[in-house]
Amino acid sequence: MAFKRYAEAVWQGDLQSGKGAMSTPQSGLFADQNYSFKTRFGDEKGTNPEELLAAAHAGCFSMALSAVLGKSGFTPERIETRAEATMDPGMDPGPTITGVQLIVSAKVPGISAEQFQQIAEAAKAGCVISRALSVPVTLSASLQG
């Protein structure tokens, strides 16, 4: 059965001087986390959508890799994944994520480097977030009174 996960964002003001807050009310993990033009395109402290996408991808891939390793008869002791989302602010029609690099290292007893590489590739292909990066996005828009 399908289920939904959600997060919320509120933005106030224009793009460059405005500010926003993102929350995950469903899980309660974080509430009203600061984000702004400067946290997204500069080095001001706060989060940004690309960082959260990278975190989701790193977490999803680590779980997918554990699952594929398990199905192949291996039990990982530790999986460390870094997801680097690259954004090009100079693209047309606007800033664009041009790729995500997954960098993983793992401690998996009894596996060869070749087996690990094949399993990691299968996990990348099967990871929900990897697949989501190419799905259609729908929109429902309304004005507040």
N, C-alpha and C positions, 0 to 999 in steps of 0.2 A: 504494500500500500504506500502511496506517495505521501510525503510529509513536507512541511515547510520550515525553514529556518529564516530568521529575519534580523535585521539591524536597522537602526534609524539614524537619520542625519537632519540637522536643522542648520540653515545658513542664514545669516543676517548681513545685509549690506552689499556693496559692490564687490567685484572679484578681488581687487588688489588690497583694499583696506577692510573688507568685511571679515567676519569670523564665523566659525561654525562649531558644532559639537556633534559627535557621533556616540551612539549608545547601542548596547546589546541587551535590551530589556528582557528578552526571552530567557537568556542564560544568567543575566545579572553580572556577567564578567566585568563589564565596565560601563560607566555612565558619564555622559557629557564630556567625553575626551576632546580636548581642543584640537582644531585643525583650521588652517588658514592658508592663504597664498604663500606666506613665508614658511610654513611647515611643509608645504608641498613642493615648492620650487626653490626654497632657501634652506637655511639651517636653524630656523627657530624651533625651540622645543615644542613638541606636539606630534601628533600622528598625521597620516595622510592615506588616501585610498590605496595607493600603490603599495605602501608598506603592509597594509592589512591584507591585500590580495596576495602578497608574497608570503605572509605568515600563514594564510589559509592554504596556499599551495605547498609550503614546506610541511605543514602538519598532515595534510591529505596524502602527500607522496610518502611520508614516513610510514603511515598506516598501511598504504597500498603495498609498499615494499615488504613490510612485515607479513602481510597476508599472502603475497606471492611466494615469499621465502617459505612460509609455513606449508603452502600447498605443494612446494617442491621438496619438502622433507627437512628443511633447515629452520632452526630457531635462533633468531638474532638476539645477541646479548645487548646490543646498543646500536641505534641508528641515529646519526646526526645529519640533518638536512638544512642547507641554506638555499633559499630561493631568492634570486636577484631579478627583480622586475626592472627592465630598462625602459625608460620613457624618453622620447625625443620631443622636446617642447617646440621644435621648429617645423613640425610636420603640417601638412595641409590635409584636412581642414582645421587642425589644432593639435595640441599635445597628444601623443599616441604611444601606448605601450607597444614596443617593437619586438619584445621577446622576453622570455623568462628562462633563466639558467638555473637548473637544479644542480647543486653540488652536494654530493652525499658521501659520507664515509660510514662504514659499519663494521662491527665486530660480529662475525658470523662463523662459529666453529664448523670446520669440516667442508667449507665451500672453496672452490677454486676461483681465481680472478675471472676466468672466462664465464663460469656459471653465474657469478655475481653480476657481471655486466649484462648478461642476457636477461636475468631476472629483474634487474634494475630497469632495463628498457621496457620490459613487459609492464612493470609497475607504473612507469611514466605514462605509457599508453592507456592504462586502465584507471589511473587516478581521476577521481571525479572532477577535481578542479582543472586538471589538464584538459579533460574533455569539455568542461564548461566554458573554457576560453574561446570556443568556436561556436557556441550555441546562439540561436536567435534571441534577441532581447525584446520583450514586449513592453508597452508603456500604457499606463492609465493616468491621464492628467486632468486636474480639476482646479478651479480657482476657489479660494476661500472668500467668504462673504465679509 
